[in-house]
Amino acid sequence: MTPQIPHTKAERPRERLLAHGAHVLTSAELLAIILRTGIKGCDAVSLGHRLIKQFDGLRGLLSADAPTLMSQEGLGAAKACEILAINELSRRALEEDLKAGMALDQPQRVKRYCAATLGHLPVEHCMALYLDNQLRLITCEEVSRGTLNQASVYPREIIKAALKHHAAAVILAHNHPSGVAEPSQSDLALTRHLKNALSLVDVRLLDHLIVAGASAVSLAERGQL
């Protein structure tokens, strides 16, 4: 690994932040504050630019797992842990908002939470968000882990949980570790099957989100629910 060298200009983003606020800094400058040092021939801000470009944006960078981060030149275990910690803090902040009774009637809000929770996982995970009749989150539970299909996600278990929590609606979400957020035919079949099963107990399936890295596709928005 290329040895890191102190970046003499690293004080500038910090000084600007203290003097004018974080909002005046670019994403690369904010990342430079976290990185603190660059590598030979590349200062911390330039390294920040490089990483953001490499991961197709901040969301991609913040949703990457530890091995992927540490494979990048200039990111050792310490810096990778700092980036992972930021992502986890962001996820928990979103979770606090949801637990505070915030309504999940805005798809972007749900996408951000699901992407932060599932996007970095190396194997498929499926979770269900149970909502009350005002679309506020009651609880979020893991439904399955591993290959997603109709055999691994049991509608009766989701129905049982929905009735237990007195839920009026459910949002299903799962990740594609392949990095492709497009729904498969199996995903669409599962969605139809679960929607029909939930309707028998007057519970709505509001959405099924497919997450890949920092991206999330809403089947409801696509009219595929």
C-alpha positions as CSV (number, residue, x, y, z in Angstrom):
1,M,0.0,0.0,0.0
2,T,1.3,3.5,-0.9
3,P,2.4,5.2,2.4
4,Q,0.3,8.2,3.4
5,I,1.8,11.6,3.8
6,P,0.6,14.6,5.8
7,H,-1.4,17.0,3.7
8,T,-0.4,20.5,4.7
9,K,-3.5,22.1,3.1
10,A,-5.9,19.8,5.1
11,E,-6.5,22.7,7.6
12,R,-8.2,24.8,4.9
13,P,-11.4,22.8,4.6
14,R,-11.6,22.6,8.4
15,E,-11.0,26.3,8.8
16,R,-13.7,27.1,6.2
17,L,-16.1,24.8,7.9
18,L,-15.6,26.5,11.3
19,A,-15.8,30.0,9.8
20,H,-18.7,29.5,7.3
21,G,-20.4,26.2,8.1
22,A,-20.3,22.8,6.5
23,H,-22.7,23.7,3.7
24,V,-20.1,25.9,1.9
25,L,-17.7,22.9,1.4
26,T,-17.7,20.6,-1.6
27,S,-18.3,16.9,-1.0
28,A,-14.6,16.2,-1.7
29,E,-13.6,18.8,0.9
30,L,-15.9,17.3,3.5
31,L,-14.5,13.9,2.7
32,A,-10.9,15.3,3.0
33,I,-11.7,16.4,6.6
34,I,-12.5,12.7,7.3
35,L,-9.5,11.3,5.4
36,R,-7.1,13.9,6.9
37,T,-4.2,12.8,4.7
38,G,-3.7,12.1,1.0
39,I,-1.2,9.8,-0.7
40,K,1.9,10.6,-2.6
41,G,1.1,12.9,-5.4
42,C,-2.5,13.3,-4.4
43,D,-3.7,15.6,-1.5
44,A,-6.7,14.8,0.6
45,V,-9.2,16.8,-1.4
46,S,-8.0,15.3,-4.7
47,L,-8.3,11.8,-3.1
48,G,-11.8,12.7,-2.0
49,H,-12.6,13.6,-5.6
50,R,-11.1,10.4,-6.9
51,L,-13.1,8.2,-4.4
52,I,-16.4,9.9,-5.1
53,K,-15.8,9.4,-8.9
54,Q,-14.7,5.8,-8.4
55,F,-17.9,5.0,-6.5
56,D,-20.2,7.0,-8.8
57,G,-21.1,9.4,-6.0
58,L,-21.3,9.8,-2.3
59,R,-24.0,7.2,-1.9
60,G,-21.9,4.5,-3.6
61,L,-18.9,5.4,-1.4
62,L,-20.9,5.4,1.8
63,S,-22.7,2.1,1.0
64,A,-19.5,0.2,0.2
65,D,-18.4,-2.6,2.5
66,A,-15.0,-2.8,4.3
67,P,-13.1,-5.0,1.8
68,T,-14.2,-2.8,-1.1
69,L,-13.1,0.4,0.7
70,M,-9.8,-1.1,1.8
71,S,-9.0,-2.2,-1.8
72,Q,-8.8,1.5,-2.8
73,E,-5.4,3.2,-2.8
74,G,-5.2,5.6,0.1
75,L,-7.8,3.8,2.2
76,G,-6.5,1.6,5.0
77,A,-8.5,0.0,7.8
78,A,-8.7,3.1,9.9
79,K,-10.2,5.3,7.1
80,A,-12.5,2.5,5.9
81,C,-13.8,2.2,9.4
82,E,-14.5,6.0,9.6
83,I,-16.4,5.9,6.3
84,L,-18.4,2.8,7.5
85,A,-19.1,4.6,10.8
86,I,-20.5,7.6,9.0
87,N,-22.8,5.4,6.9
88,E,-24.1,3.6,10.1
89,L,-24.7,6.9,11.9
90,S,-26.6,8.2,8.8
91,R,-28.7,5.0,8.8
92,R,-29.4,5.3,12.5
93,A,-30.4,9.0,12.1
94,L,-32.9,7.9,9.4
95,E,-34.1,5.1,11.7
96,E,-34.7,7.6,14.6
97,D,-36.8,9.7,12.3
98,L,-38.9,6.7,11.3
99,K,-39.3,5.5,14.8
100,A,-40.4,9.0,15.9
101,G,-43.6,8.3,13.9
102,M,-42.6,10.0,10.6
103,A,-45.0,8.9,7.9
104,L,-43.6,6.8,5.1
105,D,-45.7,8.4,2.4
106,Q,-42.7,9.7,0.5
107,P,-40.9,7.0,-1.6
108,Q,-37.5,8.9,-1.5
109,R,-37.5,8.7,2.3
110,V,-38.1,5.0,2.3
111,K,-35.5,4.5,-0.5
112,R,-32.8,6.3,1.5
113,Y,-33.4,4.2,4.6
114,C,-33.5,0.9,2.8
115,A,-30.4,1.7,0.7
116,A,-28.5,2.6,3.9
117,T,-29.7,-0.5,5.6
118,L,-29.4,-3.1,2.8
119,G,-27.2,-1.7,0.1
120,H,-23.8,-2.7,1.5
121,L,-24.8,-6.3,2.5
122,P,-22.9,-9.1,0.6
123,V,-25.8,-11.6,0.5
124,E,-29.5,-11.1,-0.1
125,H,-31.5,-9.9,2.8
126,C,-35.2,-9.2,2.8
127,M,-37.0,-7.0,5.3
128,A,-40.5,-5.9,5.9
129,L,-41.6,-2.5,7.3
130,Y,-44.9,-2.6,9.1
131,L,-47.0,0.6,9.1
132,D,-50.1,1.9,10.8
133,N,-53.1,3.3,9.1
134,Q,-51.4,6.7,8.9
135,L,-48.4,5.1,7.2
136,R,-46.1,5.6,10.2
137,L,-43.5,3.0,10.9
138,I,-44.5,0.5,13.7
139,T,-41.4,-1.8,13.3
140,C,-39.0,-3.2,10.8
141,E,-38.1,-6.9,10.8
142,E,-35.8,-9.2,8.7
143,V,-37.9,-11.7,6.7
144,S,-35.2,-13.8,5.1
145,R,-31.6,-14.1,4.4
146,G,-30.1,-15.7,1.3
147,T,-31.5,-16.3,-2.2
148,L,-34.9,-14.5,-2.4
149,N,-37.8,-16.5,-3.9
150,Q,-41.3,-17.5,-3.0
151,A,-40.0,-20.5,-1.0
152,S,-37.7,-18.4,1.3
153,V,-40.2,-15.6,1.9
154,Y,-43.3,-17.0,3.5
155,P,-46.4,-14.7,3.1
156,R,-48.0,-16.4,6.1
157,E,-45.1,-15.2,8.4
158,I,-45.5,-11.7,7.1
159,I,-49.2,-11.8,7.6
160,K,-48.7,-13.2,11.1
161,A,-46.3,-10.3,11.9
162,A,-48.7,-7.7,10.3
163,L,-51.6,-8.9,12.5
164,K,-49.3,-9.1,15.6
165,H,-48.3,-5.5,15.1
166,H,-51.8,-4.3,14.1
167,A,-50.3,-3.1,10.8
168,A,-52.5,-1.6,8.1
169,A,-49.8,-1.7,5.4
170,V,-46.4,-3.3,4.6
171,I,-43.4,-2.3,2.6
172,L,-41.1,-5.1,1.4
173,A,-37.5,-4.4,0.6
174,H,-34.5,-6.6,-0.4
175,N,-31.1,-6.1,-1.9
176,H,-29.3,-7.4,-5.0
177,P,-25.6,-7.9,-4.1
178,S,-24.9,-8.1,-7.8
179,G,-25.3,-4.3,-7.9
180,V,-28.2,-4.4,-10.4
181,A,-31.4,-3.0,-8.9
182,E,-33.7,-4.3,-11.7
183,P,-36.4,-6.6,-10.5
184,S,-36.3,-10.2,-11.6
185,Q,-39.3,-12.3,-12.7
186,S,-39.0,-14.0,-9.4
187,D,-39.2,-10.6,-7.6
188,L,-42.3,-9.7,-9.6
189,A,-44.0,-13.1,-8.9
190,L,-43.2,-12.8,-5.2
191,T,-44.7,-9.3,-5.1
192,R,-48.0,-10.4,-6.7
193,H,-48.2,-13.4,-4.4
194,L,-47.6,-11.4,-1.3
195,K,-49.9,-8.6,-2.3
196,N,-52.8,-11.1,-2.9
197,A,-52.1,-12.8,0.4
198,L,-52.0,-9.6,2.4
199,S,-55.3,-8.4,0.8
200,L,-57.1,-11.4,2.4
201,V,-56.5,-9.8,5.8
202,D,-57.1,-6.2,4.7
203,V,-53.4,-5.3,4.8
204,R,-52.0,-3.3,1.9
205,L,-48.6,-4.0,0.2
206,L,-47.6,-0.4,-0.4
207,D,-44.3,-1.1,-2.2
208,H,-41.5,-3.6,-2.9
209,L,-38.1,-2.0,-3.1
210,I,-35.1,-3.5,-4.9
211,V,-31.8,-2.2,-3.5
212,A,-28.4,-2.4,-5.1
213,G,-25.6,-0.4,-3.5
214,A,-26.9,3.2,-3.1
215,S,-29.7,2.7,-5.6
216,A,-33.3,1.6,-4.9
217,V,-36.0,0.8,-7.4
218,S,-39.7,1.1,-6.3
219,L,-42.0,-1.3,-8.0
220,A,-44.9,0.9,-6.9
221,E,-43.4,3.9,-8.8
222,R,-43.0,1.7,-11.9
223,G,-46.6,0.4,-11.8
224,Q,-45.4,-3.1,-11.2
225,L,-47.0,-3.6,-7.8
